[in-house]
Amino acid sequence: MDAVDYVARFRAVLSAAIRTANQADFDSETISEALIPDWFAEVTRGSIVVGRDDAASSGSQQYVSRRGEEPWELQDWLFCFDPQLRGWAWWDLTQLSHSAVLLWVDSSGEPAFPCEEFRWLAYACGAKNVDGPVVRRLSEWWQSRQDPAT
């Protein structure tokens, strides 16, 4: 999968999660999964069939291998998007090269913040490796928008 396809997958899931969070009642025991793409819902349930979505299956395996943790359950992952609790705001996703992207979030200036939900999403979308978070200047984001990878 190239970076353009990866960015599209990532954006589709993240925007669905944010829209879901904006409508969710976080005091309830479950959150609607209706807006979440089927392939992502499957991989977060561990029920993805190898060959049906190789990128998600491979990414899930990479997450387990690199993080030493089990894949996320969809409901647990969705609860991380509670606007009252999350320590970040979605900013952008830019292409660094044909095989690398940068995820940009606003952490209100905090150098450390909970972000494992992003790592899971990145791997589930097919990432082979995830680094960070790294604090960057706004000018670096602006530059990434001016000189997108070709």
C-alpha positions as CSV (number, residue, x, y, z in Angstrom):
1,M,0.0,0.0,0.0
2,D,1.4,3.4,-0.9
3,A,1.2,6.5,1.4
4,V,-1.7,8.0,-0.5
5,D,-3.9,4.9,0.1
6,Y,-2.7,4.7,3.7
7,V,-3.6,8.4,4.3
8,A,-7.1,7.8,2.9
9,R,-7.7,4.8,5.2
10,F,-6.3,6.6,8.2
11,R,-8.4,9.7,7.6
12,A,-11.6,7.7,7.0
13,V,-11.3,5.8,10.3
14,L,-10.2,8.9,12.3
15,S,-12.9,11.1,10.9
16,A,-15.5,8.5,11.6
17,A,-14.2,8.1,15.2
18,I,-14.3,11.9,15.8
19,R,-17.8,12.2,14.3
20,T,-18.9,9.3,16.5
21,A,-17.4,10.9,19.6
22,N,-19.1,14.2,18.9
23,Q,-22.5,12.4,19.0
24,A,-21.7,9.8,21.7
25,D,-23.0,9.5,25.2
26,F,-19.8,8.6,27.1
27,D,-21.8,7.8,30.2
28,S,-23.4,4.8,28.4
29,E,-21.8,1.4,28.4
30,T,-21.4,1.2,24.6
31,I,-20.8,3.7,21.8
32,S,-22.3,3.3,18.4
33,E,-20.0,1.7,15.8
34,A,-22.2,2.5,12.8
35,L,-19.8,5.1,11.3
36,I,-16.7,3.0,11.7
37,P,-15.5,1.3,8.5
38,D,-16.2,-2.4,8.5
39,W,-12.6,-3.5,7.9
40,F,-11.4,-1.5,11.0
41,A,-14.3,-2.8,13.2
42,E,-13.2,-6.3,12.1
43,V,-9.5,-5.9,12.9
44,T,-10.3,-4.4,16.3
45,R,-12.5,-7.4,17.1
46,G,-9.7,-9.7,16.0
47,S,-12.0,-11.3,13.5
48,I,-10.4,-10.1,10.3
49,V,-9.8,-12.9,7.8
50,V,-6.3,-13.1,6.5
51,G,-6.5,-12.2,2.8
52,R,-9.6,-10.1,3.2
53,D,-7.6,-7.0,4.3
54,D,-4.0,-7.9,4.3
55,A,-2.9,-4.4,5.4
56,A,-5.1,-4.5,8.5
57,S,-4.1,-8.0,9.4
58,S,-0.4,-7.3,8.9
59,G,-0.7,-4.1,10.8
60,S,-2.4,-5.7,13.7
61,Q,0.4,-8.3,13.9
62,Q,3.0,-5.5,13.7
63,Y,1.3,-3.8,16.6
64,V,1.4,-6.9,18.8
65,S,5.0,-7.6,17.8
66,R,6.4,-4.1,18.3
67,R,4.3,-2.9,21.2
68,G,4.0,-6.2,23.1
69,E,0.3,-5.6,23.6
70,E,-2.9,-7.2,22.4
71,P,-4.9,-5.5,19.6
72,W,-7.5,-2.9,20.9
73,E,-11.1,-3.8,21.3
74,L,-13.3,-1.4,19.3
75,Q,-15.3,-0.1,22.3
76,D,-12.2,0.6,24.3
77,W,-10.7,2.4,21.4
78,L,-13.8,4.5,20.8
79,F,-13.9,5.6,24.5
80,C,-10.5,7.2,24.0
81,F,-12.2,9.8,21.8
82,D,-14.2,11.3,24.7
83,P,-13.6,15.0,24.1
84,Q,-13.6,15.6,27.9
85,L,-10.7,13.3,28.5
86,R,-8.5,13.2,25.4
87,G,-5.3,15.3,25.5
88,W,-5.1,16.1,21.9
89,A,-7.0,17.6,19.0
90,W,-6.8,16.2,15.4
91,W,-4.7,18.4,13.1
92,D,-3.6,16.7,9.9
93,L,-1.9,13.8,8.2
94,T,0.8,14.6,5.6
95,Q,2.8,12.5,3.3
96,L,6.6,12.5,4.0
97,S,7.5,10.1,1.2
98,H,6.0,7.3,-0.9
99,S,6.1,5.1,2.2
100,A,6.0,7.5,5.2
101,V,3.5,9.9,6.6
102,L,3.4,12.3,9.5
103,L,0.4,12.5,11.9
104,W,-0.1,16.0,13.3
105,V,-2.1,16.5,16.5
106,D,-2.4,19.5,18.8
107,S,-1.4,18.5,22.3
108,S,-1.9,22.0,23.7
109,G,1.9,22.3,24.1
110,E,2.2,19.1,26.2
111,P,5.3,17.1,25.2
112,A,3.8,13.9,26.5
113,F,0.2,12.8,26.2
114,P,-1.7,9.6,25.9
115,C,-1.7,8.6,22.3
116,E,-1.8,4.8,22.1
117,E,-5.1,5.0,20.2
118,F,-3.2,6.7,17.4
119,R,-0.5,3.9,17.4
120,W,-3.2,1.3,17.2
121,L,-5.0,3.1,14.3
122,A,-1.7,3.6,12.5
123,Y,-0.8,-0.1,12.7
124,A,-4.4,-1.2,11.9
125,C,-4.3,0.9,8.7
126,G,-1.2,-1.0,7.6
127,A,1.8,0.8,9.2
128,K,5.0,-1.3,9.4
129,N,6.5,1.0,12.1
130,V,5.3,3.9,14.2
131,D,7.6,6.5,15.9
132,G,6.8,9.3,18.2
133,P,5.2,11.3,19.4
134,V,7.7,14.1,18.7
135,V,7.1,17.8,19.4
136,R,7.3,19.8,16.2
137,R,6.9,23.5,15.3
138,L,3.9,24.8,13.4
139,S,6.3,26.0,10.7
140,E,7.3,22.3,10.1
141,W,3.7,21.4,9.5
142,W,3.3,24.3,7.2
143,Q,6.4,23.3,5.2
144,S,5.0,19.7,4.9
145,R,1.9,21.2,3.3
146,Q,3.9,23.3,0.9
147,D,6.3,20.5,-0.2
148,P,4.2,17.3,-0.3
149,A,6.0,14.2,-1.3
150,T,5.8,13.2,-4.9
